[in-house]
């Protein structure tokens, strides 16, 4: 489809995005708003929509590749890689991926103000994990918790589009609207500053226990928040699995969302005052100069109390590099697990 009227500010191209590819050329007059959307009410396994605003003039080529197999879009990524990254955030994958490439007059670094991305899902089909025709059972995917995840080539990891921004290498992706679910039309959408590769994830509906139904029973539930950058997190798979296998609920967070999770009774921070992706900024505020010097020279486990709330225990597991940081949790994982599991404080 091509818009040839140079004085139209809004270009709407109706398309039906299916595997494997859609290639559209539009002719823009700055400023322009471009929308690519499906042309009927049918939703396929990979249907999606994008809309962006660019202060640009000239021809723009827009390519959207959609697939249930991420390897068809990015050969160096697998669905298993997506599942692994999603699990760090308590999510599972729905096998819906899109890759958006824009070339020509539009450059997202200089002249794209915002990008709206929507991925549709079928209800209850995509969320019904036990095949009984609904999405309300334990083990099904919670519709209200669906989230888009963005692939970061710099770290080769996936990040949920939440909060106000996410960091990818040296780039900061602004999030104007975080992952939002439209439960009536069954799609998840975001408004961000960059195109890229996106996938759809969600959380599992969990069984309620007596202690989770009512907090008045007083039964202790071991929980811990882990704050880390993508590199340290990718090296901590064994540590996270070890905690979960011992009955500890693990919440994974980054700098942007730390304030949501920093009041848990137990917090583990992976990395020291020089850690990437903003972790170092947080840690610097609670480390002494002596502790910083010790970490810079080698590695250490630091145990702090009452940092973000009264009665709280915060572990800083840090080393002079990523391997040293990983070595700290390997050497101390059993002690940390027991303290959290049995609430020894």
N, C-alpha and C positions, 0 to 999 in steps of 0.2 A: 504494500500500500504506500502511496506517495501523495503528500499534500503539496500542491504546486501553487496555492494562493499565498503570495508573499505577505499579505496584510492580515492574515488570521493569526491571532495570538494563541488560541487553544487548538491543538491538533488532537482529535480523538480518532484512533484507529481501532476498529473492532476486529478482534482476532479470536481464534480458538487455539489455545496453547496446548499442544499434545506432543508426545515424543516423536522424533527426537529434537526438532529445532523449529524456531520461528525466526525469520529474517525480514525486517521491515526497514524501509528507508523513508524518512520524512524530511521535508524542507522547512526549516525554521526561520522565523523572523523574531529577533530578540525583543522583549522576553517572551518565552513560549512555554506553554504547559502541554505535555504530551501524556496521553493515556492509552495504554494497550490493555484491552480487556476481552473477555470471552464474548462470543456473539449470540449466545443463547443461554438458557437456564441449566443446561446439562453440565455436570461437573465430572471430569475424568480423574484418574488417579494422580495426575500431575498438573491439573489446571491451575493457572496462576494469573495474576494481573500486576502490572507495574504502572506507576504514574510519576513523572518527575517534572521539575520546574528548572529551566535553564535560561540563563542570560546569554544566548548565543544565536548567531545567524549562520545559515548554511545547511548543507545536507548532513544528516545524522543517520548512521547505520546502527540499528538496535537488533541484537541477537539474543534470544532467550532460549536456552536449552533446558528442558525439564525431563526428569527421569526418576524412576524408583531405584536406580542403581547409580550411586555417585561416581563410580569408576568410569562410567560412560561420559561424564562431564569433566572429571579431573582424574586422569589415569593413575596418579600417585596417591589417591585417597580411596579407601574402601568403606563399605557400609559398617564393617566391624570397627573401624577407626571412629566413625561417628557415634556408634553405640557406646564405645569406651569413654569418649569425651562426655557424652550426655549423662552417663552414669555418675560421673563426678559431681554433677549438679542435681542428682536425684531424679533424672529423667530417662525416658526410653525413646527410641527413634520410631518414626512412622513411615520411613522409607519414601519420603517426598523431598526431592531436591530440585533446586533451580540454579542456573548460572546465567548471569546477566552481563553482557558485553556491549558497551556503547563506544562508538568511534566516530571520527569525523569532526564536526564543529563543536561537539560537546566534550568537555574535560571535567570530570567530577571534582578534580582538585581546585579548578579555577572558576568554573561558571555554572556548576549545578548547585542550586540552593537546597533542594531536598529531594528525596526519593521515597515514594510510598510503594511498599511491596506487600502483596497479598498471596497467600497460599490457601487454596480451598481443601477441604477434607469432606468425606462422606460421613453422615451420621445416620445410624450408629455404626455403620460398617467399619470405618477405620479405627474406631475406638473400642469396638466389641472384641475382646480378646478371648472370650470363652465360647463364642459362636451361638449365644442363646437369643440373639436378636435385639438386645438392648445394650446400653453402655453405662449401666448403673451398678454393676456388681463389683465386688472385691476382685482386683486383678485387671479390670477394664481400665482404660485410660480416661483420666478426669478431663472432661471437655474444658472446664474453666481454667485449667492450668496449662493449656497448650502454649507453646512458645517457639518463636523462630530462633534458630541458631545460625550464626555467621561464621564462615570459615576464614581463619587468619593464615595466609600463606607464610608469613614470617616465622610463626611458631608451629605451623602445621597442626593447629588445634581448632576446635569449635567453641564458640562463646555464645551463651544466651543473650539475646538482644533485650536487656533489662537495664534499669537505671537511667542515668543521663548521658553516659558515654561508655565505650569500651576501647581498650588499647590493643592495637595490633602492631607489634614491632615498634617502629618510631611514629606510627600514625595513630591519631585519635579519631574514632568514628563517633560523631555526635548522634545522640538518640533524641529525636524530638518527640516521638511517641513510642514508648516501649511496646513489646509484644502485647497485642490486645485481641481478644477473641470475640468474634461476632457469632453468637450461638444461634441466631435466627437464620442467617444465611450461610453459616458454617464455613468461616474462613478466619485465618489469623493474619493480622497486618501489623506493620511497623512503619514509622517515618524516620528515615536515617539520612546521613550525609553521603553515603557511598554505595555504589553497586558492588556486587561480589557474588559469592556462592552461598546459598542459604539452604537450610534443612529444617524440618519440622520435628519437634520433640514434645513430650508430655509426661506427666507424672502418673503413677499407678494409684488407683483407689485402694487404700489400705484398710485392713480389718480393724475395727475399733476394739480396744481392750478396756476392761473396767477402769483402769487407771487413766486412759486417755479420754474416756467419757466424762469422768469427774475427777477433778484434782483434789477433792476433799478427802479421798481415800488415803492420801499420803504415800503412795507407793512410788519409790524412786525409779525414774527412767533415765538411764545413762545417755547423755547427748553431748556432742562436742561440735564446735564450729572450727573449721580449718580455713585459714586465710593464706592464700598462696598465689604466686603468679603462675602462668601456664607452664613454664619450664619446670619449676620445682614440683608442680602438681603432677606433671607427666611422669616424674621419677618416683612419685609416692604411691603408685597403684597398690603395691604390696602392703604398705602401711595402712591405707584406707580400708582395704579388704580385711586386713587383720583386725582392725577395730570393729568393723561391721560383723565379722564372724563371731566376735565376742559379745554381740548383743548391743553394741553402741550405735546410736543413730548419729550419722555424720552429716553435717551441713557444710557444703563447699561454697566459698564466696571469694570475691575479688575486692579490690579497693573500693570500687564504686558502690557495692552493695553491703559493705562490711557493717555499716551502722544498723542494718536490719538484723544482723545475727550476732553482734558483739556483746550481747548481754546474757548469753548462755553461761551456765555455771562453769564450763570448761571451754577454753579457747586455745587452739594450737596455731602458731604462726610459723610458716616455713620460710626461712630466709632472714637475713640480718638487715642492717641499716643501709646496705648498698644494693638490696634486692630490687629487681626491675618491676615495672608496671605499678609503681606507687606503693608497693609493700614496704620499701625502705623508709618512705616518709612516715608511715604509721609506726614502724618499729623504732625509729630514731627517737620518738617522743617518750618511749618507755625504757630505753636502754641507757645505762650509765656509760661514761667515757671509758672506764676500765673494761666493761663488757664489750664495747665496740672494738677496742684494741685486741682483746682476746679472740673475738670472732675473726678479725682481719688476719690474725696470725695463724689461725687453725680452725677450730670448731668448738661449739659448746651448747649444752642445754641450759636455758635460763628459765627459772620458775618465778613468776610474779604473782602477787595477790592483790585483789581489790582494785583492779585497773579500770574496768568499765562498769562494775557494780560491786556492791559489798558481798563478800564471801566467795568471790570468783577466783579461779586459778587460771593463769595464762602461761602457756609454755611457748618459749621462743626457741626454735630448733634451727640453728644457723651455723654456717661455715664460710670459709673464705671463697668458695666457689660452689657450684651446684652439686658436685660430687661430695664435697665435704658436708653440705647441708643434708644430703640423703644419708650419709653415714651416721649423722647424729640420731635421726629417728630409728635407724636400724639398730643402733646400740641401746636405745632407751625405750623401744616400743612396748616391751613387756611391762616395765614400770609404769609408763603412762597409761597403758590399757587398764591396769589394775586400779590405779587411782581413780580413773573415770568410772569404770564398771562398778566399783564398790563404794564410790563417793568418799574416798579417804581424804580428799582435799589437800 
